[in-house]
Amino acid sequence: MIKIHREGRWIVLITLALLLALLALTALFLPYQVNYLVAVLSLVVLILVLRFFRVPTRRPFLDENNITAPADGKVVVIEKVEQKEYLNGPCMQVSIFMSIHDVHINYFPVSGKISYQRYHPGRYLLARHPKSSELNERSSVGIETPHGRLLVRQVAGYVARRIRCYAKEGALAKQGSEMGFIKFGSRLDLFLPLDAHIMVIPGQRVYGGITPVASFK
């Protein structure tokens, strides 16, 4: 049985109610051929919504020397950047794009103290846009570990317009546990120390809480 994330339970119920109402109306007023088509399309829509808000059964990869993927998706950026929000200097950026078919739960990539959390309103450029990390609506979480500091940034996209961040400044992050949720497709940015050893390549698929993305020196 599919487990539905708490962020999607009301959406699933509302979607189911609307689809049932649509099926009832078509059954009353339209030919059976149309009813069949509407039933098939309704089933497809329901399956897509259930898939989007599903909670996967997985055992997190726990290793204090490794930084695991904060989300399911495809690696779209690996580059050296100047990070001015939290790390205040040069660092390595690794970005993961989540399509509408991916699990949209976001995970803490490391264990440590949450020393920074900020929400930034912004635009809704396509999540693949190079400037989306700086211009779009986003939520940033800074984590201190025994090996150094890193920043995780949830970035809203053209369709994704609701970010949920469960991180609280001063609390402890546990690697592989839920950090938040982004509804309907977007991206996660990791800002890592320059000397971090990157373990993924552009285009590679990763899985939140499971795939090692980098390791501390």
Backbone torsions as a table, in degrees:
resi	resn	phi	psi	omega
1	MET	NA	137.8	-179.3
2	ILE	-75.1	128.7	174.8
3	LYS	-90.8	129.3	-176.7
4	ILE	-100.1	133.9	179.6
5	HIS	-67.2	150.0	-177.9
6	ARG	-59.8	-28.3	179.8
7	GLU	-70.4	-16.0	-174.6
8	GLY	-115.0	-0.7	-174.4
9	ARG	-61.8	-45.3	179.4
10	TRP	-67.5	-37.6	179.3
11	ILE	-63.9	-41.4	178.1
12	VAL	-63.5	-43.9	-179.9
13	LEU	-63.9	-43.8	179.7
14	ILE	-65.3	-42.8	178.3
15	THR	-60.4	-44.7	179.7
16	LEU	-62.5	-42.3	179.9
17	ALA	-64.4	-43.0	179.7
18	LEU	-65.7	-40.2	179.9
19	LEU	-67.1	-40.0	177.2
20	LEU	-64.2	-39.6	177.8
21	ALA	-64.6	-40.7	178.0
22	LEU	-63.4	-42.6	179.1
23	LEU	-64.5	-38.2	179.1
24	ALA	-65.6	-42.2	-179.8
25	LEU	-66.8	-43.3	179.3
26	THR	-65.9	-34.4	178.3
27	ALA	-65.2	-32.5	-177.5
28	LEU	-79.9	-35.8	-167.4
29	PHE	-119.2	-9.1	-175.0
30	LEU	-122.3	158.7	179.1
31	PRO	-62.2	159.0	-175.2
32	TYR	-65.2	-28.7	178.3
33	GLN	-61.9	-40.4	178.1
34	VAL	-69.2	-38.9	178.7
35	ASN	-58.9	-40.4	-179.7
36	TYR	-63.9	-44.7	179.7
37	LEU	-63.5	-44.2	179.9
38	VAL	-63.4	-38.2	179.1
39	ALA	-63.7	-42.2	179.2
40	VAL	-65.1	-46.3	-180.0
41	LEU	-64.1	-37.4	178.7
42	SER	-65.0	-39.6	178.1
43	LEU	-64.1	-41.0	178.6
44	VAL	-62.5	-45.2	179.5
45	VAL	-61.7	-44.3	-179.3
46	LEU	-63.2	-41.9	179.2
47	ILE	-62.9	-41.9	179.5
48	LEU	-62.8	-42.6	179.6
49	VAL	-66.1	-42.6	178.8
50	LEU	-63.7	-40.8	178.2
51	ARG	-63.6	-39.9	-177.0
52	PHE	-63.7	-40.8	-175.3
53	PHE	-99.4	14.5	-179.4
54	ARG	-69.4	150.8	174.6
55	VAL	-109.3	112.1	-176.6
56	PRO	-74.2	150.3	172.9
57	THR	-91.3	113.4	-178.1
58	ARG	-151.5	151.3	177.4
59	ARG	-102.4	114.7	-177.0
60	PRO	-60.7	147.8	174.0
61	PHE	-85.3	113.4	-175.0
62	LEU	-109.8	120.2	178.4
63	ASP	-161.1	118.0	-174.6
64	GLU	-66.4	-17.1	178.9
65	ASN	-88.6	-14.0	-177.3
66	ASN	-107.8	152.2	176.4
67	ILE	-111.7	115.5	-176.2
68	THR	-92.5	161.1	-178.6
69	ALA	-60.5	133.8	178.2
70	PRO	-82.4	-5.0	-178.5
71	ALA	-162.7	161.3	170.4
72	ASP	-76.9	145.8	175.6
73	GLY	151.7	-159.9	-177.1
74	LYS	-115.9	135.5	176.7
75	VAL	-70.4	121.0	-176.9
76	VAL	-115.6	-17.3	-179.2
77	VAL	-140.3	131.6	166.4
78	ILE	-139.1	108.3	-176.8
79	GLU	-158.9	160.8	175.1
80	LYS	-85.1	130.4	-178.4
81	VAL	-136.4	168.8	173.3
82	GLU	-101.0	114.9	-175.6
83	GLN	-105.0	115.9	-171.9
84	LYS	-104.4	-8.2	-173.8
85	GLU	-82.2	-41.5	-173.1
86	TYR	-135.0	-46.7	-178.7
87	LEU	-79.0	-24.0	175.3
88	ASN	52.9	53.6	179.1
89	GLY	167.8	-174.9	179.5
90	PRO	-69.1	145.5	-179.9
91	CYS	-159.4	176.4	176.0
92	MET	-100.9	131.7	176.8
93	GLN	-106.5	130.5	172.9
94	VAL	-123.8	121.0	-177.0
95	SER	-116.3	140.5	-178.5
96	ILE	-121.5	123.2	179.0
97	PHE	-94.7	128.6	178.0
98	MET	-102.4	121.3	174.8
99	SER	-83.4	173.4	-178.7
100	ILE	-66.6	-15.9	-179.5
101	HIS	-89.5	-9.7	-177.8
102	ASP	-83.9	157.1	168.9
103	VAL	-63.8	134.5	-174.4
104	HIS	-107.1	16.2	171.3
105	ILE	-74.8	139.8	176.0
106	ASN	-108.1	139.2	-173.2
107	TYR	-119.0	150.0	172.7
108	PHE	-68.3	127.6	-178.2
109	PRO	-80.2	-17.6	-179.5
110	VAL	-144.9	168.2	170.6
111	SER	-98.5	145.8	179.3
112	GLY	163.1	-170.9	179.8
113	LYS	-91.9	132.8	176.3
114	ILE	-82.0	103.3	-175.8
115	SER	-101.2	-2.0	-177.5
116	TYR	-156.9	133.5	174.7
117	GLN	-151.3	122.0	-179.1
118	ARG	-140.0	142.5	172.4
119	TYR	-105.8	134.3	-179.7
120	HIS	-124.1	115.6	172.6
121	PRO	-67.1	157.6	-178.8
122	GLY	-175.4	-160.8	-177.0
123	ARG	-87.3	-175.5	-179.0
124	TYR	-132.3	56.1	174.4
125	LEU	-67.5	161.6	173.5
126	LEU	-54.9	138.0	-175.4
127	ALA	-62.3	-22.3	178.4
128	ARG	-80.6	-10.6	-178.5
129	HIS	-64.5	134.2	-177.1
130	PRO	-57.2	-29.6	-177.1
131	LYS	-93.1	-0.7	-176.5
132	SER	-61.9	-32.1	-179.1
133	SER	-63.7	-27.4	-177.5
134	GLU	-102.7	-26.0	-172.5
135	LEU	-105.6	-25.0	-175.8
136	ASN	-80.0	166.3	170.8
137	GLU	-58.4	136.5	-174.6
138	ARG	-158.0	161.4	175.9
139	SER	-132.4	128.9	-175.4
140	SER	-114.1	137.6	-179.9
141	VAL	-128.5	118.3	177.0
142	GLY	-99.4	132.8	-176.3
143	ILE	-125.5	132.1	175.5
144	GLU	-99.6	130.7	177.7
145	THR	-126.6	167.4	176.3
146	PRO	-61.1	-17.8	-177.2
147	HIS	-99.8	-6.5	-178.6
148	GLY	139.6	-178.3	-178.0
149	ARG	-104.3	152.7	173.1
150	LEU	-147.0	163.2	-179.7
151	LEU	-123.8	134.5	174.1
152	VAL	-113.8	130.8	-177.2
153	ARG	-125.8	122.9	172.3
154	GLN	-88.0	126.9	-175.4
155	VAL	-120.8	124.1	175.9
156	ALA	-74.3	156.9	-179.7
157	GLY	-121.1	-161.3	-177.8
158	TYR	-65.1	-38.3	179.9
159	VAL	-96.7	-40.3	-177.8
160	ALA	-72.5	116.1	-177.3
161	ARG	-132.3	26.7	176.8
162	ARG	-150.1	109.8	179.0
163	ILE	-102.7	133.5	172.9
164	ARG	-115.4	123.3	178.2
165	CYS	-121.6	121.6	-178.2
166	TYR	-94.3	-6.3	-177.5
167	ALA	-70.7	136.9	177.8
168	LYS	-122.1	129.4	-179.2
169	GLU	-58.4	130.8	-179.0
170	GLY	96.8	-15.5	179.0
171	ALA	-84.3	174.9	179.0
172	LEU	-102.5	135.9	175.0
173	ALA	-93.8	140.3	177.2
174	LYS	-116.7	122.3	-178.1
175	GLN	-52.5	128.9	177.8
176	GLY	88.2	-8.2	177.8
177	SER	-88.2	167.2	-174.7
178	GLU	-70.5	129.8	175.7
179	MET	-102.6	-27.5	-178.6
180	GLY	172.6	-163.5	-176.1
181	PHE	-155.3	140.0	173.5
182	ILE	-122.9	127.0	-176.1
183	LYS	-87.5	126.7	169.3
184	PHE	71.5	50.5	165.6
185	GLY	84.0	126.0	177.5
186	SER	-172.7	-145.5	-178.3
187	ARG	-148.0	159.1	175.1
188	LEU	-121.1	133.3	176.2
189	ASP	-111.1	134.3	172.7
190	LEU	-111.0	129.8	175.0
191	PHE	-114.0	114.4	-168.9
192	LEU	-117.8	158.9	175.6
193	PRO	-56.6	149.0	-178.1
194	LEU	-57.7	-32.9	-176.6
195	ASP	-88.4	6.8	176.6
196	ALA	-65.7	141.0	179.0
197	HIS	-89.3	110.0	-178.3
198	ILE	-75.6	131.3	-173.7
199	MET	-113.9	6.8	179.6
200	VAL	-123.6	169.1	178.9
201	ILE	-129.1	157.0	177.2
202	PRO	-56.5	137.8	179.8
203	GLY	90.4	-11.0	-178.6
204	GLN	-74.7	139.9	174.5
205	ARG	-85.2	137.7	179.5
206	VAL	-129.3	162.5	-177.8
207	TYR	-129.1	127.4	-174.0
208	GLY	-57.4	130.1	178.0
209	GLY	79.4	-4.9	-174.4
210	ILE	-119.6	-50.7	-173.4
211	THR	-80.0	122.4	173.4
212	PRO	-68.5	125.0	-179.5
213	VAL	-95.2	-37.0	-178.8
214	ALA	-158.1	169.9	175.8
215	SER	-133.1	148.2	175.9
216	PHE	-72.1	152.6	177.8
217	LYS	-67.1	NA	NA
